[in-house]
Amino acid sequence: MLSTVTLGLLALAASSEVVAAPQQVAKPQRIALQSRTTPKGHATAVRKRVAQAINVPLDDFFLGTDLQWFGNISVGTPPQDVSVVFDTGSQSLEFASTECTSCTQSNKFDPSKSQTFVRGSRVTTLDFATGVGVDPVVDNDYVLTVRSGTDTVTVGGVSAEGVSLFTIIDQTPKFNIDPFLGIQGMGSRAEGFFAAVTRSGLPSLFSLFLTPHTVGNAELIVGGIDESKFKGDLIYADQVGGGDWEVQSSQITVNGKTNSILKKRRDIIFDSGTSNILFDTQTTEAMYALISPAIKPFPAEPGAYGLPCSQIDGLPATIDLTFTSQSGQPFNLTIPSSELNVGPFESDPSTCQTLINAFDGLELVGGSVLKHYYSVWDVGGQRMGFAPNGF
């Protein structure tokens, strides 16, 4: 989920202190990890692996299509499990508290039960340019009202004290479908819990193994790379964003074809908390023109497109995004045709929504790309790495 709020002012890591025993910095970029045996969704039970990398099993929020991948952290003393999306499109930690009467999720965080929770005085709103599902944001309908605070945060048995965070005290109804309590931002600057654990000796990177729901076993690794989860070598490209994760693309091709609009250089945001892809209207319609003239804007949801569901199965729609590696070689990240159909519109079940949403001023890809690649998010090296995961 891409937040429209500037979050650098949060200074999330400023007061964080790691209380786990310091470990040696793992020098190799690749760290071979043993197979996971811990049940999914129980981050607090995950044992530290080689080089003390932190392994967090992830569940897939599937609603006709893969929407979000989420796992557990623990907050407070004694710790309370808090399920969060690990979201590379934002930078703060926020989750539902018992103070939030509009939050419909169960097992909300109870600040009164934490001996280390410090309630802050600042109340603010967080607006999101992309939402939980595949539908576009309309009339600013993804908004959280949050209160500042600090507490101890634990991930995979490693704890950081005094982490700046927000408790959600109100939310718009669009968030009510969430099976998780909040969002752990994983932007391209080391902040909050991530900054704290890297000071304990972990490499300043994390990796994501996002998979389709039919495959499962998705995971986040903080401070490590699991070589068993991808094929071939990782290809690295420079990260050029100032907080978001962005890589410059030289062109887009659709079904092997391109045009002058799609050959434009653009910085594309990689957002693990968004399922669809978003481009400006001109680019979106140039891509659809190479797929099918039957794909039209869906007036009830500005920015969304669709076509009759009877026409979508088997429609060729392979999208290649071309980037340049750090060694100067072009490489593609491919979205297969199977991702085009994200399901019928609720207001018109005979029309199926298609993958690309129009959003002027934004160039962004999400889970529809990332679930086909193992991805490395190297904060220290300011680069991103990709290798096919076989799915």
N, C-alpha and C positions, 0 to 999 in steps of 0.2 A: 504494500500500500504506500503510495507516494504522498507524503505530507506536504501541504502547501505552506506550512509554518516554518520560519527559519529557526532551527533548533540549536544553533551554536551557542546561544545565550544560556543554555541550560547548564553548561559546565558539569556534565554528568560525572566525570571521573575525578573531579578536583579533590574530593574528600574521601575517596575510596582507599581502603587499605586491605591488602591481601593477608589473610590469616592462615592460609595453608602454608605448609613448610616450603621454602623456596626450592626450586628445582633448577638443574642445569639447562641452559638454553639448548634446544635441539637444533643443530646446525643444518642438517639436510632439509631441503624443501619437501622431500618425500619421506613419509614415515609409514612403514608397514605396520598395520594394525591387525590384531587378531580378530577372528569372527566375533560378532556380537552375540551374546547369549542372554542379555538382559531383556525382559519383556518390553514391548513398545510402550511409550508414554510415561516411563518411570525414570526421569533423568536423575533423581536423587539416589537411585540405586546403581547407577553406572560406575563401574570401577575405572580408575585411571589406567590408561594403557601405556604403550611404549612412549617414552619421552613425556609422560604425564599428559598426553593429549586428552581432551575431554570429549567423550562420545555421548551425544544426546539423540536417542531414537525419536523419530518424528512420525506422527499420524497424518493422514491425508484427509482433508475436508473435501469430500466428493459430493457434488450435487448435480448429477448429470454430466459434469465435467470436473477435472481436478482444479480446485479453487485455491486452497491454502495448505501448507504443511506446518504442523505445530507440535510442540513438545513441552515438557515440564521444566520449570525452574523452581526454586524454593525461595521464599521471602520471609524474613522475620526470625524471631527467637522466642519460642521454638519455631522451627520452619513450617510454613504452610505451602503446600504445592500450589503453583500458579501456572496454568497452561497458557502459552504464548506462541504467536507466530514469530518466527525469527525473520525479520523483515529488513531486507537490504535497501528498501525505499524510504526508511526513516531512521532516526538516530536516538530516540528516547525510549525509555521503558515506562509503559503505562498499563494498568490493569484494573479490572472492576473491583470495587470495594463494597462492603456492606452498607456504606453510605449512599450507594447508587440505587435508588428505588426503581429507576427506569431500566436497569440492567437485568435482563431476564435469565442470565446464566446462573447455574447453581454453584455452590462452593466458592463464593466470592471471598476475597481476602478480608480478614477482620483485623483492622489495625489495633483494636483494643486487646487482642490476644498476643501481640508481639511486644516483648520487653524492650526491643531495640528500635522500634518505630518512632520517628520524630515527625510530627505533623508540621507541614509548612503553612505559610500564610498566603501564598500566591495561588489564585484561581485563574485559569486561563482556558481558552478553547483551542483545540487542534482540529484543523480542517484538512480533509484529504482529497486529492485530485483523482485518486482511484480508490475503488471500494473493495468490499469483500468478495462480491460475485463478479459476474461478467457484464452486468449492466453498467452503463456510464453513470458518472456522478451528475445528477440533475438538481438544480436549485440548491446546491450546497447541502445535500442530504446525508453526507457522512461527516458528522461533527461530534467530537468528544469534549465534554467539560471536565477539566481535571484540576486536582489540587496537588501542589508540590509536597514533597516529603523526602525522607531518607530512611534506609533500613539496610540490614544485612541481606545480601543476595547470594544464593548458593546454586552452582551449576556443576553437576557431576562430582560432588564432594569437595569442590573448591569454593571457598567463601570469600566474599569481599564485604567489608564493613562500610557503613555510611554512604552507600550508593544513592545518588540522587535519582528520584523516580517520581512518577505521578500516579495517584490513585484516581480512577474514573469515578466521578460523582454524578454524572448525567451523560446520556448518549442518545443520539437520534435513533429512531426505530430500525433503520437499515442495518444496524449492528446486531439486532436481536437474533439473527440466524446463526451467529457465531457459536461454535461448540467450544471455543476457548475463551479465556478471560481477558486477554490483552495482547500487547505487541511489544516485542523486544527489538528495538531498532539496531541494525547492524550496518550502519553507514560506513563510508570509506575513511572516516577519522576514528581513531581508537578512543572511545569514550565509555563511561560507565563501567559495567562489569568487565567488558572486554579489555579495556585499558588496564584494569586492575590485575586481571589474571596474566596478562602479558608481562607485567612487572615481576611476576613470580618465576619467570624463566621460560614461559612458552613462546614459541615463535609468534610473531604478530600477524597471524593469518587464520582463516577458518575455511572450511570446505563444506560444500553441500552436495549430498547425493539425494536429489529429488526424483521420485519415480511415479509412474502412473499407479492409480489405486489398484489395478489388477496385479501389479508386481509387489508393492509394499516394501517394507524394510528400508524406508527412507531414513536419512540420518544427517545430523550436523556434527562436524568435528571441529572443535576449537583448538588451534595450535597444532594441527596435524593434517595429513593427507593419507587416505586409505587407497593404496595402489590396487587392491583387489577389486575395486568398484568401477574401473574404467579400462578401456582398451587403447593400446598405443601409448603415445607420449602426450603429455600436457603441452598445449600451445599457449604461450603467454602473450598478452597485448597490454599496452600501457593503459592505465586508468587515468582519465583526464578530468574527472569531476571534482568539485570542491566540497563534497559532502555526500552527494549521490555517487553511485558506481556508474561511470560512463566510459564507453569505448568508442573511438571514432570509426565510423563505417564509410567505405568508399562507394558502395552501391548496394542496391537491392535488386534481386531478380525473382521473377515469379514464373514458374513452369519453364525455366531456362531463358526467359525473355526479360528485357528491361527497356527503359526509355529515358529521355532526358531528365524527367522529374526524379526517377528512381536512381539516377547516377550521381545525384547531388551528395556531396560529403555531409555527414551529419553525426553529431555525438548522440549515441543511443544509451539511454539509462537501462540498467539491469535491475529489476525490482522483483525479488523473490516473493513479495506479498501481493502481487498482481497476477492474474491468470491470463487475461487477454493481452494483445499488443495494441499500442496506441500511437498514431501518427497524425500529422496535420491533415486537414480535409483533402488537400490536393494530392498528397502522397497516398492516403487511404484509397481514394477513388482511382488513382493510377494503378494501384495494386489490384483492386477489384476488376478493373477493366481487362486485366490479363487473366482473370479467372472465369468470370461469367457476366454477361450483360444483365442477367436476371437478378443480380445482387443489387438491392436498392436501399436507400435510407429508410429507417423505421421511424415514422414521425412521432409515435408515442414515447420514444426514448431517444431524444436528440443525441447524435453521435454514434448510435448503433445502426447496424445494417443487417439485412437478412434476405432470404429468398424462400419460396415454398419448400417445405420439408421434403416433398416428393421429388424435388430436383437436386437435392444436395448430396445424396449418397453416391460415392464414386467420382465426384467432381474433382478433377486434378487441381491442386492448389498448393504445390510445393514452393515454399518461400525460402530463398537463400539470402542471408545477410552476410556481406563480405567485410572483413576486417583485415588489418595488417598486423602481423606478429612483431614481437620485439626484434626478430632477426630480419625484418623487412619483407617477409613473404606473405602474400594474401592467403586467407583461409575463410571458409564459410561456416556459419552456424545455420543449420537447416531446420525449418519447421515443416514436418510432413503434412500431406494432404489430410490425414486423419484428424488434425487439429482444427480444421475449418469450421466444423459444426459444433457449436457450444450449447446446443439445445434449443427447444422451442421457446418463444416468448410467452410469458405467463398470460398476457392480455390477448394473445393470438396464437394458440398452439399449432395452427397450420403453417405458421411462418417460423423458420429456424434462424436463430441469430448466428452470424458469422464472426470469425475470430478478431477482425481488425476494427477497432473503434476509432472514430475521428475525434481528435482533441487538438485544436490549434495551439501551437506553442509547446507541444510535448512530443518527444520521440522516445518510446519506452517499450521494452519487451519484458515478459515475465515467465510464469511457469510453463507456458506452452513451448518455450525454448529450453528452459533450464531442466525440465524433466527428461530431456534427451541427452544431456551432457553432465559429466562430473565437472563441477566448477570450484575453482580456488579463488578466494578473495584475499589477496595479499595486501594488507594494510601497510606493513612496513616497506614493502617494495613498490607500492602503488601500481599494482598490476593485477590483471585477472587471468586465470588459466582455465582452459577447457580441454576436455577429451571426451569422445563418445562413450556413453555408458551402456550402449547396446540395446536401448529401449526406444 
